[in-house]
Amino acid sequence: MRSEIISVATGSRETVHDITAECADFVRRQGEDGLLHIFVPHATAGVALLELGSRSDDDLLAVLRDLLPPDDRWRHAHGSPGHGRSHVMPALIPPYATVPVLGGRLALGTWQSIALVDLNVDNRQRQVRLSFLSD
């Protein structure tokens, strides 16, 4: 298995950050068939496969705001108001995804992208581990 870590600056607001290009570059360098595993080693971030650019990312953030309101109801209550919801989010959007790789290319659907989902406005820098397992 080959692995590397990429850094992602998520900023100071909730975000759905497209990491498809970084993932494609990593698998292109492997040049063979296999599986790409994307893992976010953070308790408050997740990885999603979804269409981006058509405001689906805004829709996802809106749904997460409805399901996990950024208010003071959370028992885990340090950091910014509503921070506890960031610790619940990975149960809904897991901190990992696996994508097939064929001929050194991601075998995503036509409109699928790989995104880092981060509701935690207190942590502005994230690490993402990309791991490639050849067949």
C-alpha positions in Angstrom: 0.0 0.0 0.0 1.2 3.5 -0.8 0.1 6.5 1.1 0.5 10.2 1.4 -1.0 13.1 3.3 -2.4 16.2 1.7 -3.1 19.4 3.7 -6.4 21.3 3.1 -7.0 24.8 4.3 -10.7 24.8 5.2 -10.9 28.4 6.5 -13.1 29.9 9.1 -16.6 28.8 7.9 -18.4 25.5 7.2 -17.2 24.1 4.0 -17.5 21.3 1.4 -14.0 21.4 -0.1 -13.4 19.6 -3.4 -10.3 17.4 -3.2 -10.9 15.4 -6.5 -7.9 16.9 -8.3 -5.5 16.0 -5.5 -6.9 12.5 -5.4 -6.7 12.1 -9.2 -3.1 13.3 -9.2 -2.2 10.8 -6.5 -3.7 7.8 -8.4 -2.3 9.0 -11.7 1.2 8.6 -10.2 0.4 5.1 -9.2 -0.5 4.2 -12.8 -2.3 1.0 -12.2 -5.6 -0.5 -11.1 -6.6 -0.6 -7.5 -8.5 1.2 -4.8 -8.0 4.7 -3.4 -9.0 5.1 0.2 -9.5 8.6 1.5 -9.3 9.1 5.3 -9.6 12.3 7.4 -8.0 11.7 10.8 -10.1 14.3 12.5 -13.0 13.8 14.9 -15.0 16.7 13.2 -14.7 16.2 9.5 -15.9 13.7 6.9 -15.5 12.7 3.3 -18.4 12.7 0.8 -18.9 11.6 -2.8 -21.3 14.0 -4.5 -21.9 16.4 -7.3 -20.2 19.7 -6.7 -20.6 23.1 -8.5 -24.4 22.9 -9.0 -25.0 24.2 -5.5 -25.2 20.6 -4.1 -22.5 21.6 -1.7 -24.7 24.4 -0.4 -27.6 22.0 -0.2 -25.5 19.5 1.9 -24.5 22.3 4.3 -28.1 23.4 4.6 -29.3 19.8 5.4 -26.5 19.5 8.0 -27.6 22.8 9.6 -31.1 21.4 9.8 -30.1 18.1 11.2 -27.3 19.4 13.4 -28.2 23.0 14.4 -25.3 25.3 15.4 -26.7 26.2 18.7 -26.1 25.6 22.4 -28.0 22.2 22.7 -24.8 20.1 22.5 -23.3 18.5 25.6 -19.9 18.6 24.0 -19.6 22.4 24.4 -16.1 23.8 24.0 -15.1 26.0 21.1 -17.4 28.0 18.9 -21.2 27.8 19.6 -22.6 24.6 18.2 -19.1 22.9 18.2 -20.6 19.7 19.5 -22.4 19.1 16.3 -19.1 18.9 14.5 -18.3 15.8 16.6 -21.7 14.2 15.7 -21.3 14.9 11.9 -18.9 12.0 11.2 -21.6 9.6 12.2 -23.6 10.9 9.2 -20.8 11.7 6.8 -18.0 9.2 7.6 -14.4 10.3 7.8 -13.5 8.0 4.9 -14.4 6.8 1.3 -13.0 4.3 -1.1 -13.0 4.8 -4.9 -12.0 2.2 -7.6 -9.0 3.2 -9.7 -8.8 1.8 -13.3 -5.7 2.5 -15.4 -4.5 5.1 -13.0 -7.8 7.1 -13.1 -10.5 7.5 -10.6 -13.6 5.5 -11.6 -16.1 8.1 -10.4 -19.5 8.6 -12.0 -20.0 11.5 -14.5 -21.0 14.1 -11.8 -19.2 12.6 -8.8 -16.5 14.5 -6.9 -14.6 13.8 -3.7 -15.1 16.4 -1.0 -13.9 17.1 2.5 -16.9 18.2 4.6 -15.9 20.3 7.6 -18.3 22.1 10.0 -15.6 22.9 12.5 -14.8 26.6 12.2 -12.2 26.4 14.9 -9.8 24.1 13.0 -8.8 25.8 9.8 -6.2 23.3 8.6 -7.0 19.6 7.8 -5.0 16.6 6.9 -6.3 14.0 4.5 -4.6 10.6 4.1 -4.7 9.1 0.6 -3.9 5.4 0.4 -3.6 3.3 -2.7 -3.9 -0.4 -2.7 -3.1 -2.0 -6.0 -4.8 -5.2 -7.2 
